[in-house]
């Protein structure tokens, strides 16, 4: 909602939230990066399990790892709250976590350099792994002209502050996750720009596939863009090394099917992306954002919890 259309009460609440956001950002940025990351981890490890979202985390882990012991799922649950806390703290100082900071190593940088120098326009995909914001700064730091998608914050004043924060580490080409964003991405790729998207959230109108053996529906945008513009799907992932230090991996491109049946090609590409993300989550389950409701409601209903 635009502030001009909101009530006085809503505007006041938004502004108070924005003041709180600014205060937290100011205080955290007084700390060294590792200290701020550690603080975020501690706070969420204490508060996260007390929230209603913790139920979603528990259910997600039960769906993903039914064969796992309860003790191991509990370990992952607690570790992922620390990971989420680190992400939120680090997001407020992303300008200190760029390639030049010495805190990010990249495996496969040659692939990014080749895209920057020779193309083609590329669709970068990943999931909510560790501090996924790191990927944006790495892509742009490699010299790639890329439109980065994001979901607008509900609070327009906080959203404005977030946009400014992202500009501080080089992210200026935004394509919101909305109908307007789809048009922006189409226009970007039409101009030869690349785009970057998260492709691991529930989308009821998306392609049906399996994620950890359970039915999910996934957005078709990345697959459609790559097929339409003759680009490639370039998957990436982020791993946390220690504290606020990271490894970004530029994986082998996901092959695009070219059967002539566009609908079938889109579905196959989406399933390959989903399989890629599942493999990365299995490698480091404690670094995934289990706070999202990823599966269909029927899967949650079968859990009975």
ZADO-1210 file (C-alpha; in nm, 4 decimals, padded with zeros to 6 digits):
<atoms>
<atom x="00.0000" y="00.0000" z="00.0000" code="UNK" pos="1"/>
<atom x="00.1209" y="00.3484" z="-00.0854" code="UNK" pos="2"/>
<atom x="00.1585" y="00.5813" z="00.2160" code="UNK" pos="3"/>
<atom x="-00.0784" y="00.8363" z="00.0577" code="UNK" pos="4"/>
<atom x="-00.3556" y="00.5739" z="00.0597" code="UNK" pos="5"/>
<atom x="-00.2967" y="00.4616" z="00.4180" code="UNK" pos="6"/>
<atom x="-00.4758" y="00.5873" z="00.7249" code="UNK" pos="7"/>
<atom x="-00.3102" y="00.8150" z="00.9775" code="UNK" pos="8"/>
<atom x="-00.2799" y="00.5234" z="01.2190" code="UNK" pos="9"/>
<atom x="-00.1201" y="00.2982" z="00.9600" code="UNK" pos="10"/>
<atom x="00.1269" y="00.5658" z="00.8580" code="UNK" pos="11"/>
<atom x="00.2196" y="00.6262" z="01.2194" code="UNK" pos="12"/>
<atom x="00.2746" y="00.2544" z="01.2807" code="UNK" pos="13"/>
<atom x="00.4897" y="00.2296" z="00.9674" code="UNK" pos="14"/>
<atom x="00.7002" y="00.5271" z="01.0710" code="UNK" pos="15"/>
<atom x="00.7542" y="00.3887" z="01.4202" code="UNK" pos="16"/>
<atom x="00.8617" y="00.0553" z="01.2711" code="UNK" pos="17"/>
<atom x="01.1022" y="00.2391" z="01.0395" code="UNK" pos="18"/>
<atom x="01.2511" y="00.4280" z="01.3363" code="UNK" pos="19"/>
<atom x="01.3009" y="00.0965" z="01.5152" code="UNK" pos="20"/>
<atom x="01.4626" y="-00.0556" z="01.2066" code="UNK" pos="21"/>
<atom x="01.6964" y="00.2412" z="01.1772" code="UNK" pos="22"/>
<atom x="01.7895" y="00.2252" z="01.5445" code="UNK" pos="23"/>
<atom x="01.8743" y="-00.1462" z="01.5284" code="UNK" pos="24"/>
<atom x="02.0788" y="-00.0878" z="01.2147" code="UNK" pos="25"/>
<atom x="02.2683" y="00.2003" z="01.3742" code="UNK" pos="26"/>
<atom x="02.3517" y="00.0004" z="01.6882" code="UNK" pos="27"/>
<atom x="02.4581" y="-00.3157" z="01.5043" code="UNK" pos="28"/>
<atom x="02.6824" y="-00.1214" z="01.2685" code="UNK" pos="29"/>
<atom x="02.8760" y="00.0049" z="01.5707" code="UNK" pos="30"/>
<atom x="02.9978" y="-00.3529" z="01.6171" code="UNK" pos="31"/>
<atom x="03.2597" y="-00.5450" z="01.4185" code="UNK" pos="32"/>
<atom x="03.0978" y="-00.7673" z="01.1544" code="UNK" pos="33"/>
<atom x="03.1661" y="-01.0948" z="01.3356" code="UNK" pos="34"/>
<atom x="03.0377" y="-00.9580" z="01.6653" code="UNK" pos="35"/>
<atom x="02.7164" y="-00.8357" z="01.5018" code="UNK" pos="36"/>
<atom x="02.6692" y="-01.1739" z="01.3326" code="UNK" pos="37"/>
<atom x="02.7254" y="-01.3553" z="01.6637" code="UNK" pos="38"/>
<atom x="02.4772" y="-01.1274" z="01.8373" code="UNK" pos="39"/>
<atom x="02.2134" y="-01.1911" z="01.5729" code="UNK" pos="40"/>
<atom x="02.2680" y="-01.5649" z="01.6075" code="UNK" pos="41"/>
<atom x="02.2266" y="-01.5494" z="01.9857" code="UNK" pos="42"/>
<atom x="01.9130" y="-01.3342" z="01.9760" code="UNK" pos="43"/>
<atom x="01.7290" y="-01.5554" z="01.7266" code="UNK" pos="44"/>
<atom x="01.8423" y="-01.8734" z="01.9007" code="UNK" pos="45"/>
<atom x="01.6599" y="-01.7426" z="02.2080" code="UNK" pos="46"/>
<atom x="01.3568" y="-01.5752" z="02.0494" code="UNK" pos="47"/>
<atom x="01.2968" y="-01.7833" z="01.7355" code="UNK" pos="48"/>
<atom x="01.1803" y="-02.0975" z="01.9178" code="UNK" pos="49"/>
<atom x="00.9246" y="-01.8867" z="02.1076" code="UNK" pos="50"/>
<atom x="00.7510" y="-01.7634" z="01.7915" code="UNK" pos="51"/>
<atom x="00.4698" y="-01.9227" z="01.5940" code="UNK" pos="52"/>
<atom x="00.7099" y="-01.9625" z="01.3025" code="UNK" pos="53"/>
<atom x="00.8930" y="-02.2310" z="01.4986" code="UNK" pos="54"/>
<atom x="00.6008" y="-02.4649" z="01.4323" code="UNK" pos="55"/>
<atom x="00.6581" y="-02.4197" z="01.0593" code="UNK" pos="56"/>
<atom x="01.0266" y="-02.5033" z="01.1066" code="UNK" pos="57"/>
<atom x="00.9418" y="-02.8216" z="01.2965" code="UNK" pos="58"/>
<atom x="00.6881" y="-02.9312" z="01.0374" code="UNK" pos="59"/>
<atom x="00.9242" y="-02.8592" z="00.7495" code="UNK" pos="60"/>
<atom x="01.2017" y="-03.0638" z="00.9052" code="UNK" pos="61"/>
<atom x="00.9619" y="-03.3527" z="00.9697" code="UNK" pos="62"/>
<atom x="00.8522" y="-03.3463" z="00.6038" code="UNK" pos="63"/>
<atom x="01.2066" y="-03.3228" z="00.4706" code="UNK" pos="64"/>
<atom x="01.3685" y="-03.5767" z="00.7016" code="UNK" pos="65"/>
<atom x="01.1076" y="-03.8290" z="00.8209" code="UNK" pos="66"/>
<atom x="01.3763" y="-04.0935" z="00.8706" code="UNK" pos="67"/>
<atom x="01.5965" y="-03.8684" z="01.0839" code="UNK" pos="68"/>
<atom x="01.6079" y="-03.8998" z="01.4606" code="UNK" pos="69"/>
<atom x="01.4196" y="-03.6430" z="01.6636" code="UNK" pos="70"/>
<atom x="01.7447" y="-03.5399" z="01.8292" code="UNK" pos="71"/>
<atom x="01.9089" y="-03.4617" z="01.4933" code="UNK" pos="72"/>
<atom x="01.6070" y="-03.2654" z="01.3707" code="UNK" pos="73"/>
<atom x="01.6200" y="-03.0703" z="01.6961" code="UNK" pos="74"/>
<atom x="01.9880" y="-02.9905" z="01.6372" code="UNK" pos="75"/>
<atom x="01.9108" y="-02.8620" z="01.2872" code="UNK" pos="76"/>
<atom x="01.6139" y="-02.6600" z="01.4140" code="UNK" pos="77"/>
<atom x="01.8230" y="-02.4764" z="01.6698" code="UNK" pos="78"/>
<atom x="02.1133" y="-02.4263" z="01.4299" code="UNK" pos="79"/>
<atom x="01.8874" y="-02.2819" z="01.1617" code="UNK" pos="80"/>
<atom x="01.7566" y="-02.0191" z="01.4038" code="UNK" pos="81"/>
<atom x="02.1159" y="-01.9117" z="01.4608" code="UNK" pos="82"/>
<atom x="02.1672" y="-01.8993" z="01.0840" code="UNK" pos="83"/>
<atom x="01.8561" y="-01.6842" z="01.0366" code="UNK" pos="84"/>
<atom x="01.9739" y="-01.4507" z="01.3116" code="UNK" pos="85"/>
<atom x="02.3145" y="-01.4148" z="01.1489" code="UNK" pos="86"/>
<atom x="02.1507" y="-01.3336" z="00.8158" code="UNK" pos="87"/>
<atom x="01.9330" y="-01.0562" z="00.9589" code="UNK" pos="88"/>
<atom x="02.2274" y="-00.8972" z="01.1399" code="UNK" pos="89"/>
<atom x="02.4571" y="-00.9265" z="00.8385" code="UNK" pos="90"/>
<atom x="02.1956" y="-00.7819" z="00.6054" code="UNK" pos="91"/>
<atom x="02.2356" y="-00.4489" z="00.7828" code="UNK" pos="92"/>
<atom x="02.6069" y="-00.4371" z="00.6940" code="UNK" pos="93"/>
<atom x="02.6246" y="-00.6038" z="00.3542" code="UNK" pos="94"/>
<atom x="02.8531" y="-00.3289" z="00.2299" code="UNK" pos="95"/>
<atom x="03.1168" y="-00.4902" z="00.4558" code="UNK" pos="96"/>
<atom x="03.0654" y="-00.8357" z="00.3036" code="UNK" pos="97"/>
<atom x="03.1585" y="-00.7721" z="-00.0585" code="UNK" pos="98"/>
<atom x="03.4244" y="-00.9421" z="-00.2695" code="UNK" pos="99"/>
<atom x="03.6717" y="-00.6704" z="-00.1715" code="UNK" pos="100"/>
<atom x="03.6151" y="-00.7331" z="00.1995" code="UNK" pos="101"/>
<atom x="03.8191" y="-01.0530" z="00.1975" code="UNK" pos="102"/>
<atom x="03.5296" y="-01.2345" z="00.3643" code="UNK" pos="103"/>
<atom x="03.3971" y="-01.4029" z="00.0501" code="UNK" pos="104"/>
<atom x="03.5693" y="-01.6674" z="-00.1589" code="UNK" pos="105"/>
<atom x="03.4264" y="-01.7752" z="-00.4926" code="UNK" pos="106"/>
<atom x="03.4512" y="-02.1172" z="-00.6527" code="UNK" pos="107"/>
<atom x="03.3911" y="-02.0892" z="-01.0261" code="UNK" pos="108"/>
<atom x="03.4595" y="-01.7178" z="-01.0680" code="UNK" pos="109"/>
<atom x="03.5793" y="-01.7922" z="-01.4205" code="UNK" pos="110"/>
<atom x="03.2185" y="-01.8713" z="-01.5175" code="UNK" pos="111"/>
<atom x="03.1024" y="-01.5321" z="-01.3940" code="UNK" pos="112"/>
<atom x="03.3852" y="-01.3540" z="-01.5731" code="UNK" pos="113"/>
<atom x="03.2967" y="-01.5342" z="-01.8969" code="UNK" pos="114"/>
<atom x="02.9328" y="-01.4262" z="-01.8657" code="UNK" pos="115"/>
<atom x="03.0405" y="-01.0671" z="-01.7948" code="UNK" pos="116"/>
<atom x="03.2682" y="-01.0590" z="-02.1001" code="UNK" pos="117"/>
<atom x="03.0834" y="-01.2681" z="-02.3567" code="UNK" pos="118"/>
<atom x="02.7295" y="-01.3425" z="-02.2349" code="UNK" pos="119"/>
<atom x="02.4795" y="-01.4803" z="-02.3009" code="UNK" pos="120"/>
<atom x="02.2146" y="-01.3096" z="-02.0892" code="UNK" pos="121"/>
<atom x="02.1877" y="-01.5442" z="-01.7939" code="UNK" pos="122"/>
<atom x="01.9205" y="-01.6433" z="-01.5431" code="UNK" pos="123"/>
<atom x="02.0901" y="-01.6891" z="-01.2052" code="UNK" pos="124"/>
<atom x="01.8970" y="-01.9110" z="-00.9647" code="UNK" pos="125"/>
<atom x="01.9389" y="-02.0255" z="-00.6095" code="UNK" pos="126"/>
<atom x="01.7530" y="-02.0863" z="-00.2863" code="UNK" pos="127"/>
<atom x="01.7505" y="-01.9246" z="00.0550" code="UNK" pos="128"/>
<atom x="02.0846" y="-02.0716" z="00.1574" code="UNK" pos="129"/>
<atom x="02.2923" y="-01.9165" z="00.4363" code="UNK" pos="130"/>
<atom x="02.3304" y="-01.5413" z="00.3670" code="UNK" pos="131"/>
<atom x="02.1911" y="-01.5482" z="00.0137" code="UNK" pos="132"/>
<atom x="02.2402" y="-01.1703" z="-00.0249" code="UNK" pos="133"/>
<atom x="02.6093" y="-01.2461" z="-00.0789" code="UNK" pos="134"/>
<atom x="02.5266" y="-01.3805" z="-00.4263" code="UNK" pos="135"/>
<atom x="02.4034" y="-01.0431" z="-00.5467" code="UNK" pos="136"/>
<atom x="02.7249" y="-00.8659" z="-00.4536" code="UNK" pos="137"/>
<atom x="02.9339" y="-01.1439" z="-00.6117" code="UNK" pos="138"/>
<atom x="02.7398" y="-01.1358" z="-00.9401" code="UNK" pos="139"/>
<atom x="02.7673" y="-00.7593" z="-00.9651" code="UNK" pos="140"/>
<atom x="03.1252" y="-00.7619" z="-00.8371" code="UNK" pos="141"/>
<atom x="03.2155" y="-00.9861" z="-01.1297" code="UNK" pos="142"/>
<atom x="03.1013" y="-00.7104" z="-01.3658" code="UNK" pos="143"/>
<atom x="02.7717" y="-00.8663" z="-01.4753" code="UNK" pos="144"/>
<atom x="02.4881" y="-00.6320" z="-01.5674" code="UNK" pos="145"/>
<atom x="02.2127" y="-00.8018" z="-01.3701" code="UNK" pos="146"/>
<atom x="01.8630" y="-00.7185" z="-01.2451" code="UNK" pos="147"/>
<atom x="01.8212" y="-00.8556" z="-00.8917" code="UNK" pos="148"/>
<atom x="01.4721" y="-00.9536" z="-00.7810" code="UNK" pos="149"/>
<atom x="01.3441" y="-00.8776" z="-00.4328" code="UNK" pos="150"/>
<atom x="01.0217" y="-00.8877" z="-00.2387" code="UNK" pos="151"/>
<atom x="00.9124" y="-00.5450" z="-00.1213" code="UNK" pos="152"/>
<atom x="00.8736" y="-00.4987" z="00.2526" code="UNK" pos="153"/>
<atom x="00.5147" y="-00.4365" z="00.3602" code="UNK" pos="154"/>
<atom x="00.6261" y="-00.1171" z="00.5318" code="UNK" pos="155"/>
<atom x="00.7100" y="00.1339" z="00.2533" code="UNK" pos="156"/>
<atom x="00.9441" y="00.3359" z="00.4755" code="UNK" pos="157"/>
<atom x="01.1394" y="00.0257" z="00.5773" code="UNK" pos="158"/>
<atom x="01.1410" y="-00.0824" z="00.2131" code="UNK" pos="159"/>
<atom x="01.2960" y="00.2506" z="00.1149" code="UNK" pos="160"/>
<atom x="01.5683" y="00.1995" z="00.3764" code="UNK" pos="161"/>
<atom x="01.6339" y="-00.1534" z="00.2482" code="UNK" pos="162"/>
<atom x="01.6689" y="-00.0284" z="-00.1086" code="UNK" pos="163"/>
<atom x="01.9226" y="00.2283" z="00.0069" code="UNK" pos="164"/>
<atom x="02.1121" y="-00.0381" z="00.2014" code="UNK" pos="165"/>
<atom x="02.1372" y="-00.2564" z="-00.1072" code="UNK" pos="166"/>
<atom x="02.2662" y="00.0332" z="-00.3133" code="UNK" pos="167"/>
<atom x="02.5536" y="00.0605" z="-00.0654" code="UNK" pos="168"/>
<atom x="02.6919" y="-00.2714" z="-00.1908" code="UNK" pos="169"/>
<atom x="02.6178" y="-00.2174" z="-00.5574" code="UNK" pos="170"/>
<atom x="02.2662" y="-00.3542" z="-00.6061" code="UNK" pos="171"/>
<atom x="02.0755" y="-00.0893" z="-00.7978" code="UNK" pos="172"/>
<atom x="01.8883" y="-00.2826" z="-01.0666" code="UNK" pos="173"/>
<atom x="01.5809" y="-00.4027" z="-00.8845" code="UNK" pos="174"/>
<atom x="01.2945" y="-00.6089" z="-01.0233" code="UNK" pos="175"/>
<atom x="01.0230" y="-00.6558" z="-00.7602" code="UNK" pos="176"/>
<atom x="00.8556" y="-00.9974" z="-00.7284" code="UNK" pos="177"/>
<atom x="00.5226" y="-00.8895" z="-00.8753" code="UNK" pos="178"/>
<atom x="00.3530" y="-00.8412" z="-01.2113" code="UNK" pos="179"/>
<atom x="00.5557" y="-00.5210" z="-01.2509" code="UNK" pos="180"/>
<atom x="00.8691" y="-00.7185" z="-01.1730" code="UNK" pos="181"/>
<atom x="00.7938" y="-00.9722" z="-01.4449" code="UNK" pos="182"/>
<atom x="00.7714" y="-00.6918" z="-01.6998" code="UNK" pos="183"/>
<atom x="01.0979" y="-00.5443" z="-01.5728" code="UNK" pos="184"/>
<atom x="01.2755" y="-00.8789" z="-01.6056" code="UNK" pos="185"/>
<atom x="01.1420" y="-00.9315" z="-01.9573" code="UNK" pos="186"/>
<atom x="01.2634" y="-00.5856" z="-02.0529" code="UNK" pos="187"/>
<atom x="01.6007" y="-00.6468" z="-01.8876" code="UNK" pos="188"/>
<atom x="01.6663" y="-00.9706" z="-02.0723" code="UNK" pos="189"/>
<atom x="01.5420" y="-00.8131" z="-02.3924" code="UNK" pos="190"/>
<atom x="01.8219" y="-00.5581" z="-02.3497" code="UNK" pos="191"/>
<atom x="02.0747" y="-00.8345" z="-02.2942" code="UNK" pos="192"/>
<atom x="02.0894" y="-00.8012" z="-01.9167" code="UNK" pos="193"/>
<atom x="02.0954" y="-01.0996" z="-01.6853" code="UNK" pos="194"/>
<atom x="01.8483" y="-01.1570" z="-01.4000" code="UNK" pos="195"/>
<atom x="01.8814" y="-01.3267" z="-01.0607" code="UNK" pos="196"/>
<atom x="01.5990" y="-01.4986" z="-00.8745" code="UNK" pos="197"/>
<atom x="01.5313" y="-01.7164" z="-00.5721" code="UNK" pos="198"/>
<atom x="01.3354" y="-02.0177" z="-00.6967" code="UNK" pos="199"/>
<atom x="01.2509" y="-02.2168" z="-00.3848" code="UNK" pos="200"/>
<atom x="00.9242" y="-02.0769" z="-00.2521" code="UNK" pos="201"/>
<atom x="00.5700" y="-02.2022" z="-00.2790" code="UNK" pos="202"/>
<atom x="00.3793" y="-02.0882" z="-00.5868" code="UNK" pos="203"/>
<atom x="00.0347" y="-02.2422" z="-00.6215" code="UNK" pos="204"/>
<atom x="00.0250" y="-02.1679" z="-00.9947" code="UNK" pos="205"/>
<atom x="00.3677" y="-02.3118" z="-01.0573" code="UNK" pos="206"/>
<atom x="00.4955" y="-02.6464" z="-01.1798" code="UNK" pos="207"/>
<atom x="00.4258" y="-02.9520" z="-00.9652" code="UNK" pos="208"/>
<atom x="00.7342" y="-03.1497" z="-00.8636" code="UNK" pos="209"/>
<atom x="00.8865" y="-03.3217" z="-00.5630" code="UNK" pos="210"/>
<atom x="01.1009" y="-03.1581" z="-00.2971" code="UNK" pos="211"/>
<atom x="01.2405" y="-03.4076" z="-00.0469" code="UNK" pos="212"/>
<atom x="00.9889" y="-03.6550" z="-00.1836" code="UNK" pos="213"/>
<atom x="00.6873" y="-03.4335" z="-00.1076" code="UNK" pos="214"/>
<atom x="00.4737" y="-03.2464" z="-00.3651" code="UNK" pos="215"/>
<atom x="00.5520" y="-02.8773" z="-00.4135" code="UNK" pos="216"/>
<atom x="00.4632" y="-02.6118" z="-00.6701" code="UNK" pos="217"/>
<atom x="00.7387" y="-02.3854" z="-00.7966" code="UNK" pos="218"/>
<atom x="00.7369" y="-02.0640" z="-01.0003" code="UNK" pos="219"/>
<atom x="00.8150" y="-02.1007" z="-01.3708" code="UNK" pos="220"/>
<atom x="00.9691" y="-01.7556" z="-01.4203" code="UNK" pos="221"/>
<atom x="01.3392" y="-01.8498" z="-01.4388" code="UNK" pos="222"/>
<atom x="01.2783" y="-02.1384" z="-01.6788" code="UNK" pos="223"/>
<atom x="01.0521" y="-01.9329" z="-01.9055" code="UNK" pos="224"/>
<atom x="01.2973" y="-01.6426" z="-01.9196" code="UNK" pos="225"/>
<atom x="01.5915" y="-01.8658" z="-02.0101" code="UNK" pos="226"/>
<atom x="01.3956" y="-02.0513" z="-02.2775" code="UNK" pos="227"/>
<atom x="01.2462" y="-01.7365" z="-02.4264" code="UNK" pos="228"/>
<atom x="01.5716" y="-01.5445" z="-02.4595" code="UNK" pos="229"/>
<atom x="01.8050" y="-01.8320" z="-02.5383" code="UNK" pos="230"/>
<atom x="01.9995" y="-01.7774" z="-02.2207" code="UNK" pos="231"/>
<atom x="02.1277" y="-02.0231" z="-01.9659" code="UNK" pos="232"/>
<atom x="02.0256" y="-02.1155" z="-01.6127" code="UNK" pos="233"/>
<atom x="02.3227" y="-02.0591" z="-01.3853" code="UNK" pos="234"/>
<atom x="02.2769" y="-02.1997" z="-01.0336" code="UNK" pos="235"/>
<atom x="02.4719" y="-02.0619" z="-00.7389" code="UNK" pos="236"/>
<atom x="02.4896" y="-02.1392" z="-00.3700" code="UNK" pos="237"/>
<atom x="02.6337" y="-01.9811" z="-00.0563" code="UNK" pos="238"/>
<atom x="02.8012" y="-02.1665" z="00.2294" code="UNK" pos="239"/>
<atom x="02.8971" y="-02.0203" z="00.5631" code="UNK" pos="240"/>
<atom x="03.2582" y="-02.0914" z="00.6533" code="UNK" pos="241"/>
<atom x="03.2960" y="-01.9425" z="01.0002" code="UNK" pos="242"/>
<atom x="03.1222" y="-01.6446" z="01.1511" code="UNK" pos="243"/>
<atom x="03.0638" y="-01.3862" z="00.8792" code="UNK" pos="244"/>
<atom x="03.2823" y="-01.5526" z="00.6154" code="UNK" pos="245"/>
<atom x="03.1446" y="-01.7283" z="00.3106" code="UNK" pos="246"/>
<atom x="03.2072" y="-01.9481" z="00.0116" code="UNK" pos="247"/>
<atom x="03.0020" y="-01.8801" z="-00.3024" code="UNK" pos="248"/>
<atom x="02.9887" y="-02.1653" z="-00.5520" code="UNK" pos="249"/>
<atom x="02.9107" y="-02.1045" z="-00.9185" code="UNK" pos="250"/>
<atom x="02.7888" y="-02.4470" z="-01.0240" code="UNK" pos="251"/>
<atom x="02.7662" y="-02.6044" z="-01.3670" code="UNK" pos="252"/>
<atom x="02.4783" y="-02.4502" z="-01.5662" code="UNK" pos="253"/>
<atom x="02.1513" y="-02.6430" z="-01.5569" code="UNK" pos="254"/>
<atom x="02.0889" y="-02.7819" z="-01.9070" code="UNK" pos="255"/>
<atom x="01.7768" y="-02.6507" z="-02.0773" code="UNK" pos="256"/>
<atom x="01.5612" y="-02.9084" z="-02.2570" code="UNK" pos="257"/>
<atom x="01.4863" y="-02.8240" z="-02.6211" code="UNK" pos="258"/>
<atom x="01.2166" y="-03.0705" z="-02.7274" code="UNK" pos="259"/>
<atom x="00.9988" y="-02.8203" z="-02.9098" code="UNK" pos="260"/>
<atom x="00.7221" y="-02.8705" z="-02.6530" code="UNK" pos="261"/>
<atom x="00.7497" y="-02.5443" z="-02.4612" code="UNK" pos="262"/>
<atom x="00.5309" y="-02.6482" z="-02.1690" code="UNK" pos="263"/>
<atom x="00.7220" y="-02.9712" z="-02.1215" code="UNK" pos="264"/>
<atom x="01.0549" y="-02.7910" z="-02.1481" code="UNK" pos="265"/>
<atom x="00.9500" y="-02.5405" z="-01.8790" code="UNK" pos="266"/>
<atom x="00.8361" y="-02.8177" z="-01.6451" code="UNK" pos="267"/>
<atom x="01.1567" y="-03.0162" z="-01.6881" code="UNK" pos="268"/>
<atom x="01.3713" y="-02.7062" z="-01.6275" code="UNK" pos="269"/>
<atom x="01.1783" y="-02.6154" z="-01.3104" code="UNK" pos="270"/>
<atom x="01.2190" y="-02.9687" z="-01.1754" code="UNK" pos="271"/>
<atom x="01.5916" y="-02.9594" z="-01.2434" code="UNK" pos="272"/>
<atom x="01.6190" y="-02.6335" z="-01.0504" code="UNK" pos="273"/>
<atom x="01.4205" y="-02.7825" z="-00.7620" code="UNK" pos="274"/>
<atom x="01.6445" y="-03.0902" z="-00.7591" code="UNK" pos="275"/>
<atom x="01.9520" y="-02.8661" z="-00.7511" code="UNK" pos="276"/>
<atom x="01.8230" y="-02.6722" z="-00.4503" code="UNK" pos="277"/>
<atom x="01.7284" y="-02.9913" z="-00.2648" code="UNK" pos="278"/>
<atom x="02.0807" y="-03.1245" z="-00.3137" code="UNK" pos="279"/>
<atom x="02.2300" y="-02.8067" z="-00.1691" code="UNK" pos="280"/>
<atom x="01.9936" y="-02.8150" z="00.1301" code="UNK" pos="281"/>
<atom x="02.0836" y="-03.1767" z="00.2031" code="UNK" pos="282"/>
<atom x="02.4500" y="-03.0767" z="00.2123" code="UNK" pos="283"/>
<atom x="02.3923" y="-02.8112" z="00.4806" code="UNK" pos="284"/>
<atom x="02.0385" y="-02.8358" z="00.6205" code="UNK" pos="285"/>
<atom x="02.1134" y="-02.6083" z="00.9163" code="UNK" pos="286"/>
<atom x="02.1853" y="-02.3173" z="00.6780" code="UNK" pos="287"/>
<atom x="01.8515" y="-02.3311" z="00.4951" code="UNK" pos="288"/>
<atom x="01.5597" y="-02.0969" z="00.5646" code="UNK" pos="289"/>
<atom x="01.3139" y="-02.3507" z="00.7044" code="UNK" pos="290"/>
<atom x="01.0877" y="-02.0636" z="00.8129" code="UNK" pos="291"/>
<atom x="00.9049" y="-02.0648" z="00.4757" code="UNK" pos="292"/>
<atom x="00.5990" y="-02.2807" z="00.4136" code="UNK" pos="293"/>
<atom x="00.7411" y="-02.4623" z="00.1126" code="UNK" pos="294"/>
<atom x="00.5073" y="-02.7587" z="00.0696" code="UNK" pos="295"/>
<atom x="00.1427" y="-02.7885" z="-00.0288" code="UNK" pos="296"/>
<atom x="-00.1122" y="-02.7740" z="00.2539" code="UNK" pos="297"/>
<atom x="-00.2002" y="-03.1399" z="00.2010" code="UNK" pos="298"/>
<atom x="00.1535" y="-03.2389" z="00.3000" code="UNK" pos="299"/>
<atom x="00.1303" y="-03.0430" z="00.6244" code="UNK" pos="300"/>
<atom x="-00.2145" y="-03.1852" z="00.6968" code="UNK" pos="301"/>
<atom x="-00.0790" y="-03.5403" z="00.6721" code="UNK" pos="302"/>
<atom x="00.1684" y="-03.4650" z="00.9493" code="UNK" pos="303"/>
<atom x="-00.1071" y="-03.4089" z="01.2024" code="UNK" pos="304"/>
<atom x="00.0963" y="-03.1509" z="01.3911" code="UNK" pos="305"/>
</atoms>
